[in-house]
């Protein structure tokens, strides 16, 4: 999942790896719900979006199918 916060003075992008697209979508929904629960003033100064991008990868050692990194 790639999270974007454009036009900010610090970190603009952050990413997390999930073992399935379903887990990523669940995490994305939670992230966006948490953002939407913030005050209007907070959201006025902070814009964000999150994307799940599926891709084929080599196995990540130590990462179970039920976790994200």
C-alpha positions in Angstrom: 0.0 0.0 0.0 1.4 3.4 -1.0 0.2 6.3 1.1 0.7 9.8 -0.3 0.6 13.1 1.5 1.4 15.7 -1.2 2.5 19.3 -0.5 3.8 18.6 3.0 7.2 19.8 4.3 8.2 16.3 5.5 7.6 12.7 4.2 5.4 12.6 1.1 5.2 8.9 0.6 5.1 5.8 2.7 4.6 2.2 1.8 3.6 -1.1 3.5 3.8 -4.6 2.1 0.9 -7.0 2.6 0.9 -10.7 1.7 -2.5 -10.5 -0.1 -4.4 -7.8 -1.9 -7.4 -8.4 0.4 -5.2 -7.6 3.5 -4.0 -4.5 1.7 -7.5 -3.3 0.9 -8.5 -3.9 4.5 -5.6 -1.8 5.8 -6.3 0.9 3.2 -9.9 1.2 4.3 -8.8 1.5 8.0 -6.3 4.2 7.0 -8.8 6.2 5.1 -11.5 5.8 7.8 -9.0 7.1 10.4 -8.2 10.1 8.2 -11.9 10.8 7.6 -12.5 10.8 11.4 -10.0 13.7 11.8 -11.3 17.3 12.3 -12.1 19.5 9.3 -9.2 21.7 10.2 -6.8 18.8 10.1 -8.1 17.6 6.8 -7.9 21.1 5.4 -4.2 21.2 5.8 -3.5 17.5 5.1 -4.6 15.6 1.9 -4.0 11.9 1.6 -4.8 8.9 -0.5 -3.7 5.3 -0.3 -3.4 2.7 -3.1 -3.0 -1.0 -3.2 -0.8 -2.1 -6.1 -0.7 -5.9 -6.7 2.5 -7.3 -8.1 4.4 -10.6 -8.3 7.3 -10.9 -5.9 9.8 -13.3 -4.5 8.9 -14.8 -1.1 9.7 -12.4 1.8 11.5 -14.4 4.4 9.8 -14.2 7.8 6.6 -12.7 6.5 3.6 -14.9 7.1 0.6 -14.8 4.8 -1.5 -13.1 7.5 0.7 -10.1 8.1 1.9 -6.8 6.5 5.3 -5.2 6.8 
